Amino acid sequence: MSKVKAAIIGSGNIGTDLMMKMIKYPENMELAVVVGIDPDSEGLAMARERGIATTHEGIEGLKRLDCYKEIGIAFDATSAYAHKIHDEALRADGIQVVDLTPAAIGPFTVPPVNMEAHLDQPNVNMVTCGGQATIPMVAAVSQVGKVHYAEIVASVSSRSAGPGTRANIDEFTRTTASAIEAVGGATKGKAIIILNPAEPPMIMRDTVFTLSEGADEEDIRASIKAMVAKVQKYVPGYRLKQEVQFERFGDNNPLKIPGQGEFTGVKTSVFLEVEGAGDYLPPYSGNLDIMTAAAKATGELLAEKRMAA
């Protein structure tokens, strides 16, 4: 069977980087159209130069294109607010949606953890850039022990945070925290994002803290390293910045957590760096790269299932 035709909605940084990945590393999807709202968008211009259909009239413009009826998968790289409108329109026409916004309408999807769990869903949500980078680490600890609490801090270059990212900061923290629990397996999750204005721009850095019990340090370390290897299959620039660190709390020295009482067990600290592939954006934009790479990997599985049906 021929490839599944796909659309990208959103011609900003994320949408354009995803477009370049789909063009440079073709698998079982054919990018048929890129949708924007700015006729002078660089992303739309790049799509036209490569022979891809475009519209600057948003979702309504997409629906008027001849190729619309052939679209099987649509990637939404706009905003949480706009996605609610797009999702309703697309699913009404039987188009599966991969959501790169923090709207969280569909189930959370983090490729190395649960990529095959929601292939029948009309909408799958890619959480957030911070979620894609850190939830695999929380899940790695959860696979060998009970994680009572997990906290992540995502630090990204201010240059790599476009209007969409800045407009969705609140959604970012809520969505990421929810996914830390739903996908990562933590009883309680917390997320923080930092936009760093440093010059030259910094590569994405992520810190993950977990409080767990039921596993020793070597089991946790091995599980984390195995998970890093899984992420690196689609994000080669994903790596541990330093060795995993541990601190143990026993009955004689419990960790006092405000509002949650005392904790005994292991505190695990994971320090990550995510370097982008440079397909469209600079390598320091690892936060965007991991989102588009995860979305592409998910889309390929959705396409595979559609082709096998």
N, C-alpha and C positions, 0 to 999 in steps of 0.2 A: 504494500500500500504506500502511496505517496506520503510525504511528510504532513504533519498537522500544521495548518496555517495559524499564525499567532499575531496578536496585535499588542502594541505597547501604548498605554495611555499615560501621557506625561512626557514632555520632551526636555525636561530639566536635567540636572546632573545624573540622577539615578536612572531615569529612563534612557538617556543617551549612553551611559556606560553599559546598561543591559543590552541595548541595541548593538553596540560594538562587540560584546561577547557573543551574541547570537550570530553575528556575521562572521567573526573570526574563528569561532569554534562550533560550526554547525553540527547538529546531531539529528534528531528526528522532528525538529520544528522548522518551519519556514516563516520568517518574519515578513508579513504581508503589508503591514501598515503601522505608522507611528502617528499618534494623535497628540495635538497640543492646543493651546489657546492663544499663542503669540505667533503671528505670521512671520516675525523676524527671528524666531528662535533658532539658535545654532543647531540644536538637535534635529529640528525639522529640515534645515538646510542640508545637514549631513546625510539624512535619510534620503532626500531627493537626489543628492549626488550619487547615491549608491543604487538608484533605481527602485527605491521603496516608496509605495504610495503614502501620502501624508494628507492631513487635514488640520487646519488651525481653528476649527469650529467645534472642538470638544466632542463629547459623546454623540451629540446630535449630528455633527458632521460625519462621524464614523458610520453611523447607521444609514447615512445616505449614499455611502460608497458601494460600488458594485461588489467589492470583495467581502463586504460585511457578512453576507450569508454563508461564506466559506470559513469564517473564523471559528476555531475550536477552543482556543485558549487566549485569554486576554490578561496581560500584566498591567496592574494599576500602580503607577508611580507618581501619584498626585498628592492628595492630602486626605486626612481622615474624614474631613467633612465632605469633600467631593466624592470620596469612595462610596459613601452610602447611596448616593444618586447613581453612580456608575454600576454598582453591584445590582441594584434593582433592575436596571435596564438590561444588563448583560445576562443575568440568570433567567430573565423572562424569555430570552431567545436561545436558551440552552448552551450558553458559552461558559466554560469553566473559568473562574477568576483566580489569579494568583495576586494576592494583595500585599504590596510593599509599603503600605501606610500603616499607622498604628490603630486603624479603625477597629480591628479585632472582631469583625463580623463572623468570619469563619473560624474553624479550629486552628490553634497555633501549630506551626510546622517548623521544626529545626532539623534539617536533613540528617545529621549523624545520629540523632536521637529517635525521631519518630516519622521519618520522611514517608514511609509507606502506609502510615496509619489512616490517612484521610483522602485516599485517591478517588473515592466515590463522592466526595463532597463538592457542591457547586462553587464553593469559595474556600480557599485556604489562606491563612494569614501568616506572613513571614516575621511576625513579631516586630522587632526593631533591630537596628544595627548592633546596639549593645547586647540585645538578647541573643542574636545569632553568634556573637563572639563569646559570651559568657555562660549561657545556659548549658552548652555541652560540658563545661567544667562542673557545674552543679550536678548535672545528670551523672557524670562520671563518679562523683562521690556517692550519690544516691544508689548507684548500682552495687555498691559494696557495703553500705551502711545507711543508717537512718539520719537524714539531714533535718534537723529541727529548725534551722535558720540559715538563710543565705542572703548575702548582700553583695551587690555588684556596683562598681564605679567605672563608668566608661568615659574616657578622656579623649576628645577628638579635636583636631585642628579647627579653629574658627573658620578658616577658609573653606573647609569641606562641608560646612553646615549652611546649606542654601535656605531660601525662604520657606520651603516646605518643612525642613527639619526644625527651623526656629519657630514656626507656627504650631508645631506639634509637640513641644517640650512636655506639657502636662500629660498628653496622651502617651508619650514615650515612657514616662516613669510609671504610669498606671499599667500600661500594657506589659512592659517588661517585668514588673513585679508579679503580675498575674501569671505570666508564662514561666517565671522561675518556679512557681508553685505547681502549675498544671503540667509542664513538660519537664522541668528540672527535678521535680520530686520533693522540693523543700516544703516543710509545713508552713513556714512564713518566709516571704521574700521581700526584698527592698531593692530599689534601683535608683541610681544617681547618675546624671550626665553632666560633664564639664566641657564647655567650649573654650579651648585654650587659644589665646591670641598670639602665642609665641611666634617669633620670626627667627630663623626660617621655620616653616610649619612643622609641627611634630607628627610623627606616625601615631596612629591610633594605639592607645594603651588602655588595658583593662585590668582591673583588680577584682578578684573574686574571693570572698570570705565565706566559709561554711562552718557551722557548728554541728558536729555529727557524733554518733556513737555506733558501736557494733562492728567497727572495722579498724584494723591496725594501720599504721602509717605506710607500710610497704604495699598493702593492698590498695590504699587510696592513691599512692604515687603511681602504681602500675596502671590503675584504671584511668587516671588522668592522662598518662602518656599514650595509652591506647586510643583515647578519644581525640587527642591532638592529632594523631596520625590519620584518623578518619576525616577530620576537618581539612587537613592539608591536601586531601585528594582533590578538593575543588577550590581551596584557597591556599595555594602554596606558601603565601607570605604569613600564614598563621603560625605562631611559635610561642613557646614559653620564654619569657624574658630572663628568668632565673629559675633555680631549682624550687620545687614546691616546699613551702615552709609549714611546720607543725608546732602547735603548742597544746599540751595536754593539761586538762583540769580535772582534778580528782575530788573526793569528798573533803579532803583537808584544804584544798585551795580552789573552790568552785568559782566559776566566772559569774559575776553578778550582772544581769541584763536588766536595765531599767524597764519596769512594767511587765517583765516576764519571769522574774525570779532568778534562781541560781541554775547554772548549767554545769554538768560534768560530762566530759568526753573530749573530743579532739577539735581544735580550731585549725582549719586548713586555709592557707593563704596562697593564692595562685596569681601570678603576675604574667600578663600576656602582652604581646605586640602583634598588630595586624598590619602588614604591608600590602598595599594594593598591587594588582598586576600591571597597572598602567595602561589598560586597554583604551581608556579615554581620559580618565582623570589621573592626576599625579599619584605616585606611589604612596604619598602620605595619607591619601583618602581611603585608607583601609576600611573605614567604617562604611563607606558606600560600596566598596568592592565586595565585602562579605555579604551584603544584602543582595546585590545583583547576582553573585555567584550562587548563593543559596536559592534564589528565585529560579534561576536557569536550571539548576539541578532538579528542583521540584517540578518545573514545567516539563522536563524531559521524561520524568516518570509518569506524569499525567498523560503526556502524548503517547508514551508506550502503551499505557492501558487503553487509551482510545483506539489505537491502531490494532490492538489485539481483540477488541470487542467485535 
